[in-house]
Amino acid sequence: MVDETLFDYLHMSIVEHYNNENESDVETASAYLSQIGYRVGYSLSERLSKDNARYRDELDTVKYLCKELWICLFKRQVDNLRTNHQGVYVIHDGRFRLLQQTLTTMNKPIDSNNRLHTLYIAYSNGLLRGILTNMGYPCRVTAEIVDFGVRFQIEVNPVVGQK
């Protein structure tokens, strides 16, 4: 419980810092937060998956992310995982923890056009990208805010020389 509170506070502080430092440029602040998330996700993936063998394919890896790692990171499973079986995955979390904290602290409705909400999601995009890249699947992650949750779209890039 204490570690969750510390993580939430650290996350809010980092977002607030980059929001204040780059008040005129949301793209720069998002890029910084995404890069921080990438480094954390890459390292965290090494630590959490060192006891597990590599998964057979990218679908198994994304399922592992949704079932095991998502619980570790966000204290709940995803609500929905969809794929087109061509390297595109859509993860929907209807009560995304890192965005829900803004509801209580800002007293504002969740809105995809809100600058601060965009920054909260940027860190998570980088986190997911770092995890999957370390597991052998470099990808591009985008997110959109829907209702009270977030929909992440992951596009896995085929690695040259990999079947």
MDTraj code that builds the backbone (N, CA, C; nanometers):
import mdtraj as md
import numpy as np

residues = "MET VAL ASP GLU THR LEU PHE ASP TYR LEU HIS MET SER ILE VAL GLU HIS TYR ASN ASN GLU ASN GLU SER ASP VAL GLU THR ALA SER ALA TYR LEU SER GLN ILE GLY TYR ARG VAL GLY TYR SER LEU SER GLU ARG LEU SER LYS ASP ASN ALA ARG TYR ARG ASP GLU LEU ASP THR VAL LYS TYR LEU CYS LYS GLU LEU TRP ILE CYS LEU PHE LYS ARG GLN VAL ASP ASN LEU ARG THR ASN HIS GLN GLY VAL TYR VAL ILE HIS ASP GLY ARG PHE ARG LEU LEU GLN GLN THR LEU THR THR MET ASN LYS PRO ILE ASP SER ASN ASN ARG LEU HIS THR LEU TYR ILE ALA TYR SER ASN GLY LEU LEU ARG GLY ILE LEU THR ASN MET GLY TYR PRO CYS ARG VAL THR ALA GLU ILE VAL ASP PHE GLY VAL ARG PHE GLN ILE GLU VAL ASN PRO VAL VAL GLY GLN LYS".split()
xyz = np.array([
    [0.0821, -0.1195, 0.0000],
    [0.0000, 0.0000, 0.0000],
    [0.0864, 0.1258, 0.0000],
    [0.1916, 0.1253, 0.0813],
    [0.2788, 0.2420, 0.0884],
    [0.3504, 0.2629, -0.0447],
    [0.3969, 0.1529, -0.1072],
    [0.4680, 0.1670, -0.2334],
    [0.3770, 0.2203, -0.3437],
    [0.2476, 0.1854, -0.3417],
    [0.1534, 0.2394, -0.4394],
    [0.1394, 0.3899, -0.4228],
    [0.1277, 0.4340, -0.2993],
    [0.1128, 0.5763, -0.2716],
    [0.2374, 0.6528, -0.3135],
    [0.3541, 0.5965, -0.2845],
    [0.4784, 0.6616, -0.3244],
    [0.4909, 0.6696, -0.4762],
    [0.4543, 0.5609, -0.5449],
    [0.4596, 0.5621, -0.6909],
    [0.3638, 0.6667, -0.7471],
    [0.2415, 0.6717, -0.6941],
    [0.1441, 0.7709, -0.7409],
    [0.1965, 0.9129, -0.7199],
    [0.2532, 0.9382, -0.6032],
    [0.3054, 1.0717, -0.5740],
    [0.4232, 1.1052, -0.6656],
    [0.5131, 1.0096, -0.6855],
    [0.6268, 1.0315, -0.7742],
    [0.5796, 1.0609, -0.9165],
    [0.4836, 0.9831, -0.9631],
    [0.4299, 1.0031, -1.0978],
    [0.3663, 1.1414, -1.1116],
    [0.2847, 1.1804, -1.0136],
    [0.2212, 1.3125, -1.0181],
    [0.3262, 1.4234, -1.0154],
    [0.4311, 1.4054, -0.9358],
    [0.5358, 1.5076, -0.9256],
    [0.6144, 1.5214, -1.0551],
    [0.6455, 1.4092, -1.1193],
    [0.7192, 1.4138, -1.2459],
    [0.6357, 1.4840, -1.3528],
    [0.5081, 1.4478, -1.3613],
    [0.4202, 1.5107, -1.4607],
    [0.4091, 1.6603, -1.4335],
    [0.3908, 1.6970, -1.3083],
    [0.3793, 1.8389, -1.2737],
    [0.5081, 1.9144, -1.3066],
    [0.6236, 1.8526, -1.2784],
    [0.7521, 1.9167, -1.3078],
    [0.7659, 1.9459, -1.4572],
    [0.7424, 1.8450, -1.5411],
    [0.7570, 1.8661, -1.6853],
    [0.6469, 1.9550, -1.7414],
    [0.5310, 1.9547, -1.6788],
    [0.4242, 2.0454, -1.7198],
    [0.4649, 2.1903, -1.6932],
    [0.5226, 2.2167, -1.5767],
    [0.5648, 2.3524, -1.5419],
    [0.6881, 2.3958, -1.6209],
    [0.7797, 2.3022, -1.6459],
    [0.9036, 2.3353, -1.7157],
    [0.8800, 2.3653, -1.8635],
    [0.7815, 2.3016, -1.9226],
    [0.7534, 2.3177, -2.0658],
    [0.6104, 2.3661, -2.0861],
    [0.5762, 2.4767, -2.0225],
    [0.4381, 2.5248, -2.0264],
    [0.3878, 2.5529, -2.1671],
    [0.4746, 2.5981, -2.2553],
    [0.4288, 2.6351, -2.3888],
    [0.4353, 2.5197, -2.4886],
    [0.5022, 2.4106, -2.4536],
    [0.5247, 2.3036, -2.5507],
    [0.4872, 2.1677, -2.4927],
    [0.3655, 2.1230, -2.5191],
    [0.3182, 1.9946, -2.4675],
    [0.3905, 1.8781, -2.5355],
    [0.4342, 1.8961, -2.6595],
    [0.5044, 1.7891, -2.7317],
    [0.6379, 1.7563, -2.6656],
    [0.7126, 1.8587, -2.6250],
    [0.8414, 1.8370, -2.5591],
    [0.8219, 1.7685, -2.4246],
    [0.7249, 1.8153, -2.3481],
    [0.6976, 1.7544, -2.2177],
    [0.6549, 1.6087, -2.2347],
    [0.5709, 1.5809, -2.3342],
    [0.5274, 1.4428, -2.3604],
    [0.6452, 1.3548, -2.3994],
    [0.7361, 1.4087, -2.4803],
    [0.8531, 1.3311, -2.5230],
    [0.9424, 1.2970, -2.4038],
    [0.9648, 1.3927, -2.3141],
    [1.0456, 1.3662, -2.1945],
    [0.9805, 1.2577, -2.1085],
    [0.8513, 1.2709, -2.0841],
    [0.7814, 1.1736, -1.9997],
    [0.7782, 1.0355, -2.0638],
    [0.7612, 1.0311, -2.1942],
    [0.7615, 0.9033, -2.2647],
    [0.8984, 0.8364, -2.2546],
    [1.0043, 0.9148, -2.2654],
    [1.1397, 0.8591, -2.2552],
    [1.1680, 0.8071, -2.1144],
    [1.1217, 0.8788, -2.0133],
    [1.1373, 0.8311, -1.8752],
    [1.0620, 0.6995, -1.8586],
    [0.9384, 0.6947, -1.9081],
    [0.8593, 0.5720, -1.9007],
    [0.9257, 0.4566, -1.9738],
    [0.9866, 0.4858, -2.0888],
    [1.0558, 0.3829, -2.1664],
    [1.1698, 0.3214, -2.0852],
    [1.2515, 0.4066, -2.0242],
    [1.3650, 0.3557, -1.9459],
    [1.3176, 0.2741, -1.8259],
    [1.2130, 0.3212, -1.7594],
    [1.1589, 0.2474, -1.6448],
    [1.1004, 0.1144, -1.6909],
    [1.0234, 0.1153, -1.7991],
    [0.9628, -0.0073, -1.8507],
    [1.0661, -0.1085, -1.8959],
    [1.1714, -0.0614, -1.9613],
    [1.2772, -0.1504, -2.0083],
    [1.3446, -0.2198, -1.8903],
    [1.3794, -0.1428, -1.7887],
    [1.4454, -0.1990, -1.6700],
    [1.3515, -0.2888, -1.5905],
    [1.2284, -0.2454, -1.5758],
    [1.1303, -0.3231, -1.5006],
    [1.1032, -0.4567, -1.5683],
    [1.0978, -0.4564, -1.6992],
    [1.0752, -0.5793, -1.7743],
    [1.1881, -0.6791, -1.7519],
    [1.3105, -0.6302, -1.7483],
    [1.4247, -0.7183, -1.7201],
    [1.4095, -0.7842, -1.5843],
    [1.3723, -0.7051, -1.4883],
    [1.3633, -0.7545, -1.3509],
    [1.2466, -0.8511, -1.3316],
    [1.1304, -0.8179, -1.3866],
    [1.0109, -0.8980, -1.3624],
    [1.0031, -1.0240, -1.4476],
    [1.0671, -1.0233, -1.5630],
    [1.0547, -1.1394, -1.6510],
    [1.1805, -1.2251, -1.6554],
    [1.2755, -1.2010, -1.5662],
    [1.3999, -1.2779, -1.5718],
    [1.3790, -1.4251, -1.5380],
    [1.2765, -1.4569, -1.4590],
    [1.2494, -1.5957, -1.4228],
    [1.1656, -1.6686, -1.5279],
    [1.1069, -1.5943, -1.6190],
    [1.0217, -1.6540, -1.7218],
    [1.0996, -1.6710, -1.8514],
    [1.0730, -1.7812, -1.9184],
    [1.1352, -1.8025, -2.0491],
    [1.0725, -1.7060, -2.1493],
    [1.1404, -1.6816, -2.2578],
    [1.0839, -1.5978, -2.3632],
    [0.9558, -1.6620, -2.4144],
    [0.8617, -1.5800, -2.4505],
    [0.7342, -1.6311, -2.4980],
    [0.7435, -1.6666, -2.6453],
    [0.6545, -1.7562, -2.6888],
    [0.6605, -1.8087, -2.8244],
    [0.6463, -1.7010, -2.9308],
    [0.5517, -1.6124, -2.9120],
    [0.5272, -1.5106, -3.0142],
    [0.4800, -1.3817, -2.9481],
    [0.4539, -1.2824, -3.0308],
    [0.4174, -1.1524, -2.9757],
    [0.2816, -1.1547, -2.9070],
    [0.1886, -1.2380, -2.9525],
    [0.0581, -1.2462, -2.8871],
    [0.0729, -1.2969, -2.7438],
    [0.1546, -1.4003, -2.7234],
    [0.1785, -1.4504, -2.5875],
    [0.2446, -1.3436, -2.5004],
    [0.3338, -1.2673, -2.5596],
    [0.4018, -1.1608, -2.4856],
    [0.3032, -1.0521, -2.4445],
    [0.2148, -1.0128, -2.5351],
    [0.1154, -0.9096, -2.5024],
    [0.0165, -0.9628, -2.3985],
    [-0.0197, -1.0903, -2.4072],
    [-0.1073, -1.1496, -2.3049],
    [-0.0393, -1.1473, -2.1681],
    [0.0903, -1.1783, -2.1652],
    [0.1666, -1.1718, -2.0404],
    [0.1654, -1.0293, -1.9850],
    [0.1821, -0.9315, -2.0736],
    [0.1767, -0.7910, -2.0325],
    [0.0408, -0.7589, -1.9703],
    [-0.0664, -0.8050, -2.0337],
    [-0.2020, -0.7722, -1.9873],
    [-0.2410, -0.8448, -1.8592],
    [-0.1915, -0.9650, -1.8408],
    [-0.2324, -1.0431, -1.7241],
    [-0.1388, -1.0227, -1.6059],
    [-0.0110, -1.0435, -1.6265],
    [0.0840, -1.0416, -1.5155],
    [0.1392, -0.9017, -1.4864],
    [0.1969, -0.8401, -1.5876],
    [0.2637, -0.7116, -1.5647],
    [0.1654, -0.5994, -1.5347],
    [0.0485, -0.6014, -1.5972],
    [-0.0503, -0.4952, -1.5736],
    [-0.0941, -0.4958, -1.4276],
    [-0.1114, -0.6150, -1.3713],
    [-0.1486, -0.6251, -1.2296],
    [-0.0374, -0.5694, -1.1422],
    [0.0857, -0.6016, -1.1757],
    [0.2000, -0.5511, -1.0996],
    [0.2076, -0.3987, -1.1074],
    [0.1838, -0.3430, -1.2250],
    [0.1968, -0.1988, -1.2451],
    [0.0756, -0.1198, -1.1977],
    [-0.0437, -0.1676, -1.2322],
    [-0.1636, -0.0871, -1.2127],
    [-0.2664, -0.1508, -1.1189],
    [-0.2307, -0.2642, -1.0578],
    [-0.3113, -0.3311, -0.9549],
    [-0.4453, -0.3835, -1.0042],
    [-0.4560, -0.4105, -1.1327],
    [-0.5759, -0.4728, -1.1882],
    [-0.5457, -0.5212, -1.3291],
    [-0.6279, -0.6149, -1.3787],
    [-0.6110, -0.6610, -1.5161],
    [-0.6760, -0.5625, -1.6121],
    [-0.6372, -0.5718, -1.7386],
    [-0.7012, -0.4879, -1.8397],
    [-0.8450, -0.5343, -1.8580],
    [-0.9289, -0.4454, -1.9064],
    [-1.0683, -0.4817, -1.9306],
    [-1.0855, -0.5561, -2.0620],
    [-1.0009, -0.5231, -2.1609],
    [-1.0208, -0.5811, -2.2922],
    [-0.8901, -0.5775, -2.3706],
    [-0.8617, -0.6863, -2.4415],
    [-0.7482, -0.6933, -2.5334],
    [-0.8011, -0.7409, -2.6673],
    [-0.7713, -0.6648, -2.7705],
    [-0.8119, -0.7028, -2.9063],
    [-0.6905, -0.6976, -2.9975],
    [-0.6948, -0.7791, -3.1018],
    [-0.5863, -0.7798, -3.1990],
    [-0.6418, -0.8072, -3.3377],
    [-0.5684, -0.7621, -3.4389],
    [-0.6044, -0.7959, -3.5764],
    [-0.5136, -0.9070, -3.6289],
    [-0.4294, -0.9639, -3.5419],
    [-0.3346, -1.0709, -3.5747],
    [-0.2352, -1.0287, -3.6824],
    [-0.2129, -0.8987, -3.6953],
    [-0.1140, -0.8464, -3.7892],
    [-0.0227, -0.7466, -3.7197],
    [-0.0039, -0.7652, -3.5896],
    [0.0879, -0.6800, -3.5162],
    [0.0259, -0.5589, -3.4510],
    [-0.1072, -0.5480, -3.4525],
    [-0.1742, -0.4352, -3.3877],
    [-0.2602, -0.4890, -3.2737],
    [-0.2392, -0.4325, -3.1545],
    [-0.3121, -0.4739, -3.0345],
    [-0.3762, -0.3510, -2.9724],
    [-0.4979, -0.3675, -2.9230],
    [-0.5676, -0.2590, -2.8551],
    [-0.6002, -0.3068, -2.7144],
    [-0.5478, -0.2345, -2.6163],
    [-0.5712, -0.2660, -2.4754],
    [-0.6607, -0.1570, -2.4190],
    [-0.7717, -0.1979, -2.3583],
    [-0.8631, -0.1009, -2.2986],
    [-0.8669, -0.1222, -2.1477],
    [-0.8404, -0.0164, -2.0744],
    [-0.8500, -0.0179, -1.9285],
    [-0.9518, 0.0890, -1.8907],
    [-1.0684, 0.0459, -1.8473],
    [-1.1786, 0.1369, -1.8191],
    [-1.1606, 0.2223, -1.6953],
    [-1.0721, 0.1813, -1.6067],
    [-1.0436, 0.2604, -1.4862],
    [-0.8922, 0.2694, -1.4699],
    [-0.8280, 0.3359, -1.5623],
    [-0.6823, 0.3429, -1.5635],
    [-0.6324, 0.4199, -1.4420],
    [-0.5543, 0.3533, -1.3598],
    [-0.5148, 0.4040, -1.2285],
    [-0.4410, 0.5378, -1.2341],
    [-0.3472, 0.5526, -1.3260],
    [-0.2683, 0.6758, -1.3297],
    [-0.3489, 0.7952, -1.3795],
    [-0.4599, 0.7692, -1.4454],
    [-0.5469, 0.8780, -1.4883],
    [-0.6549, 0.9059, -1.3843],
    [-0.6969, 0.8041, -1.3121],
    [-0.8000, 0.8206, -1.2102],
    [-0.7554, 0.9147, -1.0990],
    [-0.6241, 0.9172, -1.0711],
    [-0.5764, 1.0046, -0.9642],
    [-0.5986, 1.1515, -0.9981],
    [-0.6058, 1.1844, -1.1268],
    [-0.6317, 1.3236, -1.1631],
    [-0.7752, 1.3623, -1.1332],
    [-0.8649, 1.2650, -1.1340],
    [-1.0043, 1.2946, -1.0997],
    [-1.0149, 1.3496, -0.9584],
    [-0.9421, 1.2879, -0.8675],
    [-0.9523, 1.3297, -0.7280],
    [-0.8710, 1.4548, -0.6985],
    [-0.7594, 1.4748, -0.7681],
    [-0.6743, 1.5894, -0.7362],
    [-0.7139, 1.7161, -0.8106],
    [-0.7697, 1.7029, -0.9305],
    [-0.7980, 1.8215, -1.0110],
    [-0.9452, 1.8597, -1.0136],
    [-1.0332, 1.7679, -0.9780],
    [-1.1772, 1.7915, -0.9856],
    [-1.2204, 1.8383, -1.1239],
    [-1.1617, 1.7787, -1.2267],
    [-1.1973, 1.8102, -1.3648],
    [-1.2369, 1.6807, -1.4343],
    [-1.3289, 1.6883, -1.5286],
    [-1.3631, 1.5664, -1.6028],
    [-1.2466, 1.5241, -1.6910],
    [-1.2364, 1.3940, -1.7136],
    [-1.1304, 1.3429, -1.8002],
    [-1.1626, 1.3818, -1.9431],
    [-1.0630, 1.4383, -2.0094],
    [-1.0816, 1.4928, -2.1427],
    [-0.9530, 1.4714, -2.2212],
    [-0.9642, 1.4173, -2.3418],
    [-0.8440, 1.3901, -2.4207],
    [-0.7749, 1.5181, -2.4665],
    [-0.8433, 1.6316, -2.4624],
    [-0.7818, 1.7581, -2.5027],
    [-0.7134, 1.8291, -2.3867],
    [-0.7288, 1.7776, -2.2657],
    [-0.6673, 1.8387, -2.1495],
    [-0.5177, 1.8097, -2.1512],
    [-0.4369, 1.9131, -2.1434],
    [-0.2912, 1.9016, -2.1509],
    [-0.2360, 1.8090, -2.0430],
    [-0.2833, 1.8234, -1.9203],
    [-0.2316, 1.7436, -1.8097],
    [-0.2659, 1.5955, -1.8264],
    [-0.3849, 1.5669, -1.8756],
    [-0.4220, 1.4273, -1.8990],
    [-0.3338, 1.3658, -2.0067],
    [-0.3010, 1.4434, -2.1082],
    [-0.2114, 1.3964, -2.2138],
    [-0.0749, 1.3620, -2.1562],
    [-0.0260, 1.4431, -2.0635],
    [0.1045, 1.4177, -2.0024],
    [0.1008, 1.2944, -1.9124],
    [-0.0102, 1.2725, -1.8426],
    [-0.0218, 1.1528, -1.7588],
    [-0.0141, 1.0266, -1.8441],
    [-0.0702, 1.0305, -1.9624],
    [-0.0718, 0.9144, -2.0510],
    [0.0640, 0.8948, -2.1193],
    [0.1392, 1.0013, -2.1434],
    [0.2680, 0.9920, -2.2137],
    [0.3652, 0.9000, -2.1403],
    [0.3708, 0.9099, -2.0083],
    [0.4590, 0.8238, -1.9296],
    [0.4218, 0.6767, -1.9504],
    [0.2931, 0.6473, -1.9481],
    [0.2464, 0.5091, -1.9635],
    [0.2748, 0.4554, -2.1032],
    [0.2636, 0.5399, -2.2050],
    [0.2993, 0.4976, -2.3408],
    [0.4449, 0.4513, -2.3444],
    [0.5331, 0.5303, -2.2859],
    [0.6743, 0.4941, -2.2823],
    [0.6993, 0.3687, -2.2011],
    [0.6270, 0.3539, -2.0913],
    [0.6404, 0.2359, -2.0052],
    [0.6090, 0.1085, -2.0837],
    [0.4976, 0.1076, -2.1549],
    [0.4587, -0.0095, -2.2339],
    [0.5575, -0.0348, -2.3475],
    [0.6022, 0.0721, -2.4118],
    [0.6990, 0.0590, -2.5215],
    [0.8302, -0.0010, -2.4717],
    [0.8766, 0.0427, -2.3546],
    [1.0001, -0.0102, -2.2976],
    [0.9888, -0.1573, -2.2611],
    [0.8762, -0.1960, -2.2029],
    [0.8553, -0.3362, -2.1650],
    [0.8587, -0.4254, -2.2880],
    [0.7817, -0.3898, -2.3896],
    [0.7740, -0.4745, -2.5087],
    [0.9040, -0.4748, -2.5886],
    [0.9730, -0.3623, -2.5933],
    [1.1009, -0.3573, -2.6643],
    [1.2021, -0.4493, -2.5984],
    [1.2073, -0.4482, -2.4664],
    [1.3010, -0.5355, -2.3956],
    [1.2656, -0.6826, -2.4142],
    [1.1394, -0.7119, -2.4353],
    [1.0980, -0.8508, -2.4551],
    [1.1119, -0.8937, -2.6014],
    [1.1707, -0.8071, -2.6836],
    [1.2005, -0.8444, -2.8214],
    [1.1023, -0.7944, -2.9246],
    [1.0127, -0.7037, -2.8869],
    [0.9118, -0.6538, -2.9799],
    [0.9090, -0.5012, -2.9795],
    [0.9999, -0.4386, -3.0550],
    [0.9948, -0.2926, -3.0638],
    [0.8596, -0.2502, -3.1208],
    [0.8057, -0.1429, -3.0688],
    [0.6699, -0.1062, -3.1080],
    [0.6482, 0.0439, -3.0959],
    [0.5326, 0.0846, -3.1430],
    [0.4854, 0.2219, -3.1279],
    [0.3575, 0.2137, -3.0469],
    [0.3476, 0.2957, -2.9424],
    [0.2307, 0.2935, -2.8552],
    [0.1643, 0.4303, -2.8593],
    [0.0351, 0.4306, -2.8853],
    [-0.0435, 0.5533, -2.8778],
    [-0.1600, 0.5268, -2.7833],
    [-0.2165, 0.6328, -2.7311],
    [-0.3273, 0.6164, -2.6378],
    [-0.4312, 0.7241, -2.6618],
    [-0.5540, 0.6881, -2.6337],
    [-0.6607, 0.7872, -2.6361],
    [-0.7456, 0.7681, -2.5119],
    [-0.7939, 0.8780, -2.4616],
    [-0.8763, 0.8754, -2.3415],
    [-1.0206, 0.8561, -2.3848],
    [-1.0840, 0.7526, -2.3299],
    [-1.2234, 0.7227, -2.3613],
    [-1.2997, 0.7064, -2.2310],
    [-1.4104, 0.7782, -2.2189],
    [-1.4923, 0.7757, -2.0979],
    [-1.4037, 0.7997, -1.9756],
    [-1.3953, 0.7016, -1.8863],
    [-1.3128, 0.7166, -1.7666],
    [-1.1860, 0.6332, -1.7751],
    [-1.1543, 0.5858, -1.8921],
    [-1.0382, 0.4993, -1.9063],
    [-0.9506, 0.5396, -2.0227],
    [-0.8634, 0.4465, -2.0589],
    [-0.7671, 0.4714, -2.1655],
    [-0.7647, 0.3515, -2.2590],
    [-0.7521, 0.3800, -2.3877],
    [-0.7359, 0.2756, -2.4885],
    [-0.5968, 0.2920, -2.5487],
    [-0.5111, 0.1918, -2.5257],
    [-0.3755, 0.1921, -2.5798],
    [-0.3741, 0.1121, -2.7089],
    [-0.3121, 0.1669, -2.8118],
    [-0.2940, 0.0930, -2.9363],
    [-0.1455, 0.0668, -2.9528],
    [-0.1112, -0.0601, -2.9667],
    [0.0280, -0.1026, -2.9792],
    [0.0476, -0.1587, -3.1188],
    [0.1421, -0.1008, -3.1920],
    [0.1775, -0.1505, -3.3246],
    [0.3184, -0.2066, -3.3161],
    [0.3287, -0.3387, -3.3255],
    [0.4579, -0.4051, -3.3144],
    [0.5297, -0.3963, -3.4480],
    [0.6553, -0.3519, -3.4430],
    [0.7384, -0.3436, -3.5627],
    [0.8113, -0.4752, -3.5805],
    [0.8054, -0.5337, -3.6987],
    [0.8813, -0.6573, -3.7187],
    [1.0310, -0.6287, -3.7119],
    [1.1024, -0.7136, -3.6405],
    [1.2466, -0.6981, -3.6268],
    [1.3136, -0.7620, -3.7473],
    [1.4083, -0.6926, -3.8067],
    [1.4792, -0.7443, -3.9231],
    [1.5535, -0.8717, -3.8836],
    [1.5365, -0.9763, -3.9624],
    [1.6044, -1.1021, -3.9349],
    [1.5261, -1.1951, -3.8448],
    [1.4106, -1.1515, -3.7944],
    [1.3302, -1.2361, -3.7070],
    [1.2148, -1.2937, -3.7876],
    [1.1838, -1.4195, -3.7661],
    [1.0742, -1.4836, -3.8393],
    [0.9433, -1.4600, -3.7707],
])
top = md.Topology()
chain = top.add_chain()
for i, resn in enumerate(residues, 1):
    res = top.add_residue(resn, chain, resSeq=i)
    for name in ("N", "CA", "C"):
        top.add_atom(name, md.element.get_by_symbol(name[0]), res)
traj = md.Trajectory(xyz[None], top)
